[in-house]
């Protein structure tokens, strides 16, 4: 017999997690100068694989999945001149909801002349998940950023589709106090956008790559467009003032990741003044 009490009201409380990171230049390299965390979110490893290069920080959420009621709060402050690469050791899994929303918020401040590369692995949204994801990147004058996100709706390797739940996405990038890009997306499990040609066109994997804070030369844009496209799915590249956007739509997170990595390798010398050195964790 039903108690008549909504599932969200009877579900166990969520698991809050927060992580604050500050990076600064010390001598000839960038180091982590501030770290504070609460709950299951921390830095797994700090690496310096590039001579006089950026600090590679591997961000870890040990439960490996986010359940209804959980909250993740990431704050990153890259001080003037710092160069930081942030990534994750594997996919983030958003579990079926118990009636509550699961929330992730990331706020990244990039100081004058600093560079932050935000390169997480893909996010897998289980059928029935209720996801709220926010990313806010604020660039000071002379700062730059490269980043991406990639979403997979349903556990397609297990034959699961995304038939219920809700995915609420927000990304914004400011350059010198001016809003350069704001994007919102709301995808419900029954949304017509999942099948519409104006939406996802029946494809479960979508991703966005961005580079901001520089105005790339036309020849660089041409080289990016000349790169081989993903071996599965569709891709496109758009240039806006102080912002470069690339999109992937298909059925393969691996294809999206490979194409985004190729773009990153091409653009990194301009945006981060360094050749591409892939984080070791990507090879594990």
C-alpha positions in Angstrom: 0.0 0.0 0.0 1.3 3.4 -0.9 2.0 5.9 1.9 1.1 8.8 -0.3 4.4 10.4 0.5 6.4 11.6 -2.6 9.6 9.5 -3.2 11.8 12.6 -3.0 10.5 13.2 0.6 11.3 9.7 1.8 14.6 9.3 -0.1 17.8 9.3 2.0 19.7 12.7 2.1 22.1 13.3 -0.7 25.9 13.4 -0.3 27.3 17.0 -0.7 30.9 17.4 -1.9 32.9 20.5 -2.6 36.4 21.3 -3.7 38.3 24.7 -3.8 41.6 25.0 -5.7 44.0 27.9 -6.1 46.9 27.8 -8.5 49.8 30.3 -8.7 53.2 30.7 -10.4 56.1 29.8 -8.2 59.5 30.1 -9.8 59.1 28.8 -13.3 56.1 26.6 -12.9 52.5 26.6 -11.7 51.7 24.9 -8.4 48.7 24.2 -6.3 48.8 26.8 -3.5 45.3 26.3 -2.0 43.1 23.2 -1.6 40.1 22.7 0.5 37.6 19.9 0.2 34.6 18.5 1.9 32.9 15.2 1.2 33.8 12.8 -1.6 35.6 15.2 -4.0 39.3 15.8 -4.1 42.5 16.0 -6.2 43.7 12.5 -7.0 47.1 13.7 -8.3 49.1 16.8 -9.2 51.6 16.3 -12.1 54.1 18.4 -14.0 54.8 16.4 -17.1 55.7 19.4 -19.2 59.0 21.3 -18.7 58.2 24.7 -17.4 54.6 23.9 -18.3 51.2 23.8 -16.7 50.1 22.0 -13.6 48.0 18.9 -14.5 45.4 18.3 -11.8 43.3 15.1 -11.8 40.0 15.7 -10.2 38.4 12.6 -8.5 34.9 11.9 -7.2 35.5 8.5 -5.5 31.9 7.3 -5.6 32.3 7.4 -9.4 28.6 8.2 -9.7 26.2 11.0 -8.7 22.8 10.1 -7.2 19.7 12.0 -6.6 20.2 14.6 -3.9 24.0 14.7 -4.3 25.7 18.1 -4.9 29.1 18.7 -6.4 30.6 22.2 -6.1 34.0 23.0 -7.7 35.7 26.4 -7.4 39.0 27.0 -9.3 41.1 30.1 -9.1 44.0 30.4 -11.5 46.1 33.4 -10.4 47.9 35.7 -12.8 50.1 33.9 -15.3 49.1 30.4 -14.0 48.7 27.5 -16.4 46.4 24.7 -15.3 45.0 21.6 -17.0 42.1 19.9 -15.2 40.8 16.5 -16.1 39.2 13.4 -14.6 40.3 9.7 -14.5 37.1 8.4 -16.1 33.5 8.9 -17.0 31.1 10.6 -14.6 27.9 8.6 -14.1 24.6 10.2 -13.2 22.4 7.6 -11.6 18.7 7.1 -11.8 17.0 9.6 -9.5 15.3 8.7 -6.3 13.0 11.7 -6.9 15.6 14.4 -6.2 17.8 16.4 -8.5 21.6 15.8 -8.6 23.6 18.9 -9.1 27.1 19.9 -10.2 28.4 23.4 -10.3 31.8 24.5 -11.4 33.1 28.1 -11.3 36.5 28.8 -12.8 38.2 32.1 -12.5 41.2 32.7 -14.8 43.4 35.6 -13.8 45.3 38.0 -16.1 47.6 36.1 -18.5 46.5 32.8 -17.0 45.3 29.7 -18.9 42.9 27.0 -17.7 42.2 23.9 -19.8 39.1 22.0 -18.6 39.1 18.6 -20.2 36.9 16.1 -18.3 36.0 12.7 -19.6 32.4 12.0 -20.7 29.3 12.1 -18.6 26.8 9.2 -18.8 23.2 10.0 -17.9 21.3 6.9 -16.7 17.7 6.5 -17.7 15.6 8.3 -15.0 18.4 10.6 -13.8 17.6 14.2 -12.9 20.7 16.3 -13.6 21.5 20.0 -13.0 24.9 20.9 -14.4 26.3 24.5 -14.4 29.7 25.7 -15.6 30.8 29.3 -15.3 34.2 30.4 -16.7 35.4 34.0 -16.1 38.4 35.2 -18.0 40.4 38.3 -16.9 42.0 40.4 -19.6 44.7 38.4 -21.4 43.5 35.1 -20.0 42.5 32.1 -22.1 40.7 28.8 -21.8 40.1 25.6 -23.7 37.5 23.2 -22.6 34.9 20.6 -23.5 32.0 18.6 -22.3 30.5 15.4 -23.7 27.2 13.8 -22.7 25.8 10.3 -23.3 22.1 9.8 -22.8 21.5 6.3 -21.5 24.0 3.5 -21.1 24.1 2.7 -24.8 26.7 -0.1 -24.3 24.1 -1.9 -22.2 21.3 -1.2 -24.6 19.7 1.4 -22.3 18.0 4.4 -23.8 17.1 7.7 -22.1 13.3 7.5 -21.8 12.7 9.4 -18.5 14.4 12.0 -16.4 15.7 15.5 -17.0 19.0 17.0 -18.0 19.3 20.7 -17.4 22.6 22.2 -18.7 24.1 25.7 -18.5 27.5 26.9 -19.7 28.7 30.5 -19.8 32.0 32.2 -20.6 32.9 35.8 -19.8 36.0 37.6 -21.3 37.1 40.7 -19.5 33.7 41.0 -17.8 31.8 40.7 -21.1 29.5 37.7 -21.6 30.8 35.9 -24.8 28.8 32.7 -24.6 25.7 31.6 -22.7 24.0 28.3 -23.5 21.1 26.6 -21.8 19.7 23.2 -22.6 16.8 21.3 -21.1 16.3 17.7 -22.2 13.6 15.5 -20.7 13.3 11.8 -21.4 10.1 12.4 -23.4 11.2 15.6 -25.0 10.6 15.8 -28.8 14.0 17.4 -29.1 15.6 14.0 -28.6 14.3 12.8 -32.0 13.8 16.1 -33.8 16.2 17.2 -36.6 16.4 20.5 -34.8 17.5 18.8 -31.7 19.6 15.6 -31.2 18.1 13.8 -34.3 17.9 10.5 -32.4 21.6 10.5 -31.4 22.4 9.8 -27.8 25.9 11.4 -27.6 26.5 15.2 -28.0 29.4 17.4 -27.0 30.8 20.9 -27.2 34.4 22.1 -27.4 35.3 25.7 -26.8 38.3 27.9 -26.9 38.1 31.5 -25.6 40.3 34.5 -24.9 42.2 34.7 -28.2 41.3 35.7 -31.7 42.8 32.8 -33.8 44.3 33.6 -37.2 42.2 32.5 -40.2 44.9 30.0 -41.1 44.5 28.3 -37.8 40.7 28.0 -38.3 41.4 26.5 -41.7 43.7 23.9 -40.2 41.1 23.0 -37.6 38.5 22.5 -40.3 40.9 20.5 -42.4 41.3 17.9 -39.5 39.7 14.5 -40.2 36.2 14.5 -38.7 35.1 11.9 -36.2 34.8 8.4 -37.7 31.3 8.2 -36.3 28.7 11.0 -36.1 28.6 14.6 -37.3 30.8 17.6 -36.4 30.9 21.3 -37.0 33.1 24.3 -36.1 32.0 27.9 -35.6 34.0 31.1 -34.9 32.6 34.0 -32.9 34.4 37.0 -31.4 37.0 35.7 -28.9 35.3 32.3 -29.0 35.7 29.2 -31.0 33.0 26.5 -30.7 32.9 22.9 -32.1 30.0 20.5 -31.8 29.7 16.7 -32.0 26.6 14.7 -32.4 26.5 10.9 -32.8 26.6 7.6 -31.0 30.2 7.4 -29.8 31.9 9.1 -26.9 35.2 7.7 -28.1 34.7 9.4 -31.5 33.8 12.7 -29.8 36.8 12.5 -27.5 39.2 11.7 -30.3 38.0 14.7 -32.4 38.1 17.1 -29.5 41.6 15.9 -28.6 42.7 16.6 -32.2 41.3 20.1 -32.0 42.9 20.7 -28.7 46.3 19.6 -30.1 45.9 22.1 -33.0 44.8 25.0 -30.9 46.9 24.6 -27.7 50.0 26.4 -29.1 47.9 29.5 -29.7 45.8 29.4 -26.5 48.2 27.9 -24.0 51.6 28.6 -25.6 52.5 24.9 -25.5 52.3 21.8 -27.6 49.8 19.2 -26.6 50.9 16.7 -24.0 48.1 14.3 -23.2 47.5 13.7 -19.5 48.8 10.2 -18.5 45.5 9.3 -17.0 43.9 9.2 -20.5 46.1 6.2 -21.3 45.2 4.2 -18.2 
